């Protein structure tokens, strides 16, 4: 197993109304882009805030950069971590460069890095413009530039494409994808956008109602996509009863019966049996579960696309 940059064990945050995060075992491999995916209100932001010490966990353990996080070493570990949580903070009456100088002073890193991170996020040409005059996308990129100061080993981003137009989303996506290889960073980013995580992440954790319902490589999530047969008859209830009597598991799907994928001979035998029982068949087709279907099965909720 590769080295883990973030590991949590039974991480829990309880509020007066119930669990916001419950027994979360997160494992973020070093050098990966880990997509933390879930519907709004699933517990993503609360989890990231616990990692950063902005919210105190009720119970459980957190390991970051190979060390268990304690009160003694939290600041030392966080000094090697960059973050952009919710919307970026800035002084609107100052320029982009002036904002970064404040962060650079607080982080006690070389002033040379200001120009470097401005170049990374493509804001060099707007560094002398007051941030109040920045677009939403430029403000997000400035927030990312501030998080990159010090070239952290771990970068934590909470919904980094939120509120951006398609062009801004594409720019942010390209920036994030370049970070692990160019700067040896591990990126942990949350999103409720399934399509976004699919295009950026190589590892994923799916959270629902505060609990992790899937974790693994993005490829493993795609591998859950299984082909199946959709069958429509003029009497699905009788057809379902007949098929189940032969040991074929069926599932209702709108006006169709969903059957497991089978070879041509087995399917032909099923059809022949139904016809012999007087059941009229009107449509047969083969389909595969989409990534959205898998997400819906895992969470039982609609997902933004």
Buried (B, 14 or more C-beta within 10 A) or exposed (E): EEEBBBBBBEBBBBEEEEBBBBBBBBBBBBBBBBBBBBBEBBBBBBBBBBBBBEBEBBEBEBBBBEEEBEEEEBEEBBEEBBBBBEBBEBEEEBBBBBBBBEBBEEBEBEEEBBEBBBEBBBBBEBBEBBBEEBEBBBBBBBBBBBBBBBBBBBBBBBBBBBEBEEEBBBBBBEBBBEBBEEEEBBBBBBBBBBBBBBBBBBBBBBBBBBBBBBBBBBEEBBEBEEEBBBBBBEBBEBBBEBBEEEEBEBEEBEEBBBBEEBEEEEBEBBBEBBEEEEBEBEEBEEBEBEBBBBBBEBBEBEBEE
